[in-house]
Amino acid sequence: MTIERRQHAPSAQVDVHVLTYHSRKRPEWLSQCLASMQNEPVNVYVYDSASANIGALRADAFAVGAAPFLSFIDDDDWVAPGAFNACLSALRDPAVVGAYTDWTAVCATGAYVPVSAGSWKPLYGLINYANILHTKVFRREPTMRLLDGLRTWDTLEEAWLVGMLAANGRWQHVPVNGHFKRVGTPSGAGSRITSNHLYRYQVEVGPILRAAHVREGAKEPL
């Protein structure tokens, strides 16, 4: 894996990594992705690897840098101005382990469709493994303790990370349109999910999300 630092902001609070995949055929997408973060309080690292084990790549990426917060973005997506600052504002609350924004689906037809991510419902993560998608910022310190486990996930790695981090605090929805995601481009990640993945996810993440449900005083039944 080749790691290249593309942006270093002196006041950066967030290390962002970008894994190349779609941009190997469409390099202009990576250029758009990187340009969207030029004026944001972030360090940007680009990771090029032929490996399909996304969990291992994410873990290696998170281990680089020293900013107190982490994030990542796909190379065919881009970020809206101010998205990172909005998430950082939410993270001023020490009870918040991570923050995430709303997003816009960029369709192959050229249509832009706004999507509300909605407030965090811990139990929803047990049935919808992609319930917190796209631009998110989360604390480095608890993430570092999860890297070994993250490396063992070749799919569902993002859902697992979101769920495991909930042991350290709540996820905070930030109601700004912070992320533009191209939809309809093949990635193949979901096609690798097996019954073994789903069973292991329930065993490892289920107790944490149920405890978060109780901690948050949610009203929906367990």
Beta strands, then each sheet from edge to edge (+ up, - down):
strand 1: 2-7
strand 2: 14-19
strand 3: 42-48
strand 4: 69-74
strand 5: 78-79
strand 6: 96-106
strand 7: 112-115
strand 8: 136-139
strand 9: 170-182
sheet 1: 1+ 3- 2- 4- 8+ 6- 7+
sheet 2: 1+ 3- 2- 4- 8+ 6- 9- 5+
end
